[in-house]
Amino acid sequence: MGITQRARGVLRRRDPEQTIVPGSRNVVYGPSLPDESTVHLVLDLGLRIGEVQMASGAGASDVTATIIGVVSAYGLPHCEVDVIYTSITVSCYRGTEQPPITSLRVVRNRSIDYTRLADVEKLLRRITAGEISASDAYADLDRITTASHPFPRWVATLAWAGMAASLAVLLGGGNDPFLPMVAAGTTALVDRVGRLLNKRALPFFFQQAVGGAVATTIALGAYALGLLSSAPLAIAASIIVLLSGMTVVGSMQAPSPATTSPRRAGWRNWR
């Protein structure tokens, strides 16, 4: 399908008000929008909420549906969302007589924080239910993103280590008493090394490469010393902390038409 046909299809789906003047170009009027400062506030609010989700490993389709739901709830019905691996772009359509308002936000940091995600989803439900204004929602989001973690960081490290030990047993290493111990210790080390590299702003891909190298080296060394009966099980259990492919897969998920359409997805997905 050509670019012209796709553009005409978009305009037909939006069903804008159109004035045809004989002998002149067609004028397409956009939807009635709030004042420009409110539009910028709403776009930035949607971008920041999408950033929290994307930084925590959410798929592109989920981030797109979230942003469309937020901006639609505050009176911006015709917005286009573009999500790639490192950034989110939102453009608010205003017709042919005015240029669109476009905002961009770069996702620089990635970490798993389910407490923050839960708080953001509660805020989303209030937004889509019309219970909170855009300025108050922005203030609540700022409070959520700057709040301290409910548990110390070492608790998360121990949790990852315990998960690796359990996975080692689940994979068939219950007969080897050293396998869960090696998996737990290696995972804890990988977590701490990854945290140190993250503070130095090393790209996420290289953090994962270093973590995988650490896990593999320790497992192979323990196997060479005769401490382990199966090096592959130890490696598989240890690198569970990395989940190396989740963010890449999430960023490459193509939003479906049902997701990108504000009439179909909209804010109803959050009820």
Residue, then its C-alpha position, 0 to 999 in steps of 0.5 A: m500500500g502506498i504512502t498516499q493511500r495510508a495517509r488517506g486511510v488515517l484521515r478517514r479513520r479519524d473522521p475530522e471536520q473537513t471544509i472543501v473550498p472550490g479552487s483551493r486546497n482542502v482544509v482539515y481541522g483537528p479536534s478541539l484541544p485544551d490550551e497549549s500549556t495543558v497539551h504539553l503537560v499531558l504529553d509529558l505526563g504520558l511520556r513519563i508514565g510510559e518511561v517507567q513502564m519501558a524502563s521496567g521491561a514492558g513491551a512496546s504495545d503496552v507502553t503505547a496503549t498506556i500513553i494513548g489511554v492517558v492522553s485520551a483521558y485528558g482531551l487529546p484524542h488524536c495522538e500518535v505514539d512511536v516506541i523504540y528501544t531507547s526513546i518514546t515519541v508522542s505527536c498530537y495531531r492538530g489538523t492541517e492549519q497548525p503543526p502537530i505538538t511533538s514530545l520526545r523522552v529518552v529512556r536511559n536507565r532500566s531496572i526492575d521495580y515492581t513496587r513502582l510499577a504497582d504505584v504507577e498502575k494505581l495512578l493510571r486507574r485514577i487517571t482513566a476513571g477521571e478522578i484526578s487532574a493532570s497537574d495532580a497526576y503529574a505531582d503524584l507521578d513525581r512522588i512515585t518516581t522519587a520515593s525510596h525503595p521499601f527494602p534495602r538493595w541487599v534484600a533484592t540481591l538475596a532474593w535473586a540468589g535464592m531464586a537461582a538456588s531454587l532454579a538449580v534444584l528445579l532443573g535437576g541439581g538436587n543431588d548435587p549439594f554444591l550446585p545451589m550454593v554456587a548458583a546462589g553465590t554467582t547470582a549475588l555476585v552478578d547482581r552486585v557487579g551489574r549494579l556497580l557497572n550501572k552506576r558507571a553508566l555502562p550500556f545495558f548490553f555490556q552489563q549483561a555481557v559482563g554478567g554472563a561472563v562472570a557466571t560462566t567463568i565461575a561455573l566452569g572453574a567450579y566444574a574443573l575443580g570437581l565441585l560441580s557435576s554439571a556446569p551448564l545447570a550452574i550457568a543456567a541458574s546463575i544468569i537468571v538474574l540477567l533476563s538478557g532478552m526481555t527488554v529487547v523483545g519488549s522493545m520490538q513488539a509491534p503494536s497491533p491496530a487494536t492497541t494503537s487506535p484510541r477508539r478501540a484501546g483508549w483508557r478502557n484497557w485500564r479499567 
